[in-house]
Every structure is written in structure tokens, then in C-alpha cells.
Amino acid sequence: LTLASAAFADALYVETGKATPLRINGTAASIVIGNKNIADVSVHNEQLLFLTGKSYGTTNLLVFDKSGREILNTDVMVTAGTTSLV
């Protein structure tokens, strides 16, 4: 999942219990997730984050550079997994 340079992006979708890589254009210095009970984010480096779905619901993700400029502002939708039992 790669995001354009625009600060506002379409909603991101992630399944519960799964991590999704998120590449950003810009150098992240500060990252905020609205509700850590719904999703969490971990930093691999300044341009690669991992978004993990924790519980069903919607929250938001904000990413800022070292000057405090907003790089990303998007909703995060955590959905049910698509795994089926055989």
C-alpha cells in the first residue's frame, strides 16, 4: 500500500489480527493513531509503517514530518478477516 504525496488519502482497510505495510511519501517524525483499541501502527523506518487491525471499527491515522507539517491524514477501517474454515 503506497500513498500519494497528498496529505489526505482514501480510507485504509486492514483486517483484524493482520498487519499491512504502509509506505508514505515524505519523512515521518510523528505518528498518531486515534484509537489504539481499534488499530495500531509500528514504525519500520521514516517511510515504512505497519498498520495492524486490532478490533472492528474506524479510527484515524495522522503522520507529521519533523517540521510539524501533515504528511498523511486518513481514516482506518478495521474489518473482519476473509479466512474461511474448510
C-alpha positions in Angstrom: 0.0 0.0 0.0 1.6 3.2 -1.2 0.2 6.7 -0.6 0.5 9.7 -2.9 2.0 12.9 -1.6 -1.3 14.4 -0.8 -1.9 14.8 3.0 -5.5 13.5 2.7 -5.9 9.9 1.4 -8.7 7.5 0.9 -9.6 5.3 3.9 -7.2 2.5 4.6 -8.6 -1.0 5.2 -7.0 -3.6 7.4 -8.3 -6.9 8.7 -8.4 -7.8 12.4 -5.3 -9.6 13.5 -3.3 -8.7 10.4 -0.6 -6.2 9.6 -0.4 -4.2 6.4 2.6 -2.3 5.2 2.1 1.4 4.5 4.7 3.4 2.5 4.5 7.1 2.8 5.9 9.9 0.6 7.8 12.0 3.0 9.8 11.6 6.1 7.6 10.7 9.2 8.7 12.1 12.5 5.4 11.9 14.5 2.6 9.3 14.1 -0.8 9.4 15.9 -3.5 6.7 15.8 -6.9 7.9 17.1 -8.0 4.8 18.9 -5.3 2.2 19.7 -8.0 -0.3 20.7 -9.1 -0.5 17.0 -5.7 -0.3 15.2 -2.1 0.2 16.0 0.9 1.4 14.0 4.5 0.5 14.2 7.4 2.2 12.6 9.9 0.3 10.4 11.7 3.4 9.2 10.7 7.0 8.3 8.9 5.9 5.2 7.5 2.5 6.0 4.9 1.9 8.7 2.9 -1.3 9.6 -0.7 -0.9 10.4 -2.3 -3.6 12.5 -6.1 -4.2 12.9 -7.0 -5.0 16.5 -10.8 -4.7 16.7 -13.6 -3.9 14.3 -14.3 -0.2 13.8 -13.0 3.0 12.4 -10.3 5.3 13.7 -7.9 7.8 12.1 -4.2 8.0 11.4 -2.1 11.2 11.3 1.5 11.4 10.2 3.7 14.6 10.5 7.2 15.5 9.4 9.9 16.9 11.7 8.6 20.5 11.0 5.1 19.5 12.1 3.7 19.5 8.6 1.0 17.0 8.0 2.1 14.2 5.6 -1.0 12.0 6.0 -4.5 12.3 7.4 -6.7 9.3 6.7 -9.4 7.1 8.2 -8.5 3.5 9.1 -11.3 0.9 8.7 -10.7 -2.4 10.5 -12.8 -5.2 9.0 -13.4 -8.9 9.6 -10.9 -11.3 8.1 -11.7 -13.2 5.0 -10.4 -16.5 6.3 -12.8 -19.4 5.8 -12.9 -22.7 7.6 -12.6 -25.9 5.4 
